[in-house]
C-alpha cells in the first residue's frame, strides 16, 4: 500500500449535520489520522475475503482504539440477510456495547449495508464508520446513509436511513479486487454520467482504457466525481422522497434480475448495467429520448467489460412480477427512472404492458 494521502475530502450534508468522505491512498494504515472518529466499544464487521487482505493492517493502525472486536461473516449477496444482521446484533450485545459504540464496516456494499443497518437498529441507533473496499461501495453504497438487508422476495426491502459518521475510501484496495467485481463497480460510476452529468459520461468514454487498467490517477478522479454527484443528490433529498430516486436508474430492472438469480447469478453492478440499458431502451420506445441513446450507453458499458442484456434463461413475466415490489412504486403504479436525455433523468409512471414489451424484446 502507498504512503497515506487524502486526495479529496467531500462533506455530505444530512439532517443531523454532515459527514466527511475521505478519498485517498494508504488510508487503512493511517488509522491514527481518523481513529478519533471512533468512540466507545468498536466492532469491526467484515467478510472472510476482505478480512484476509486488510483486517491485520486496519487493526494495527487502530491499535490505540479500546475494546475493538471483530465479526467476520461469509462473503456474498446471499448473506445480506436478517440472519446475518442478527449475528451483528449478537456481537454488539456480547461486547457490552453502549450507545457511544461504533460499528466499523470493512468491505463492499453488502458489508456496508448490513453493518449500517445493525448500527441503525442497535439501541435505536449507534455510530457507523464506513470503510468501503470495493469500487461499487466507494462510489455508491457507502455514501448516502441507505442501509438494509434483502428479503427472499426482493432486494433491500428491509432497512433504514442511517447516515455514517464518516466514509474512509482507500483507493489502494481497488487494486486487489477481482476483475468481475471491479467491472461491476464501474456500472455505478457510469450511472452518474447517465442521470445528471453528461460531461462526466464523455470523460468516461475518453478514459475507458485508463479505467480498465485501474490507473490510480484516473480512478481517483472517477471516484471523486461520482461521490460529488451522489452527495449533491443526497443533500437535496436525504430520505428519497423525490429527486434522490434518480440514483436508482437501472435498479428496478436490475434488482429484479438479481432476485431472479437468487443473488448469485449476477453481481449488483452487472444487473444495474443491464437495467440501465433496458431503462434507456424503454425511454426510447416511449419517445422520451432520441433513437440510439441506449446504443451509446450500451457501447460504453460493454467497453468497460459489463453485460448489457439479461441472462438467456430470463423470464419476462417473472421479472415484471418482481418489479412490482420495487420501493419506488406507489399505490400499485409502476414508477421507473427514465431518461429525458443522456445526462438528465426523471422518475415517472409507466404502464406495465410497455415494461413487459421491453423485457420480452431483451430476453429473446
Secondary structure, 3 states (H helix, E strand, C coil): CCCCEEEEEEEEEECCEEEEEEEEECHHHCHHHHHHHCCCCEEEEEEHHHHHHHHHHHHHHCCCCCCEEEEEECCCHHHCCHHHHHHHHHHHHHHCCCCCCEEEEEECHHHHHHHHHHHHHHHHCCEEEEEECCHHHHHHHCCCCEEEEEECCEEEEEEEECCCCEEEEEHHHHHHCCHHHHHHHHHHHHHHHHHHCHHHHHHHHHCHHHHHCCCHHHHHHHHHHHHHHHHHHHHHCCCCCCHHHHHHCCHHHHHHHHHHCCCCCCCHHHHHHHHHHHHHHHHHHCCCCCCCHHHHHHHHHHHCCCCCCCCCCCCHHHHHHHHCCCCCCECCECEEEEEEECCEEEEEECCHHHHHHHHHHHCC
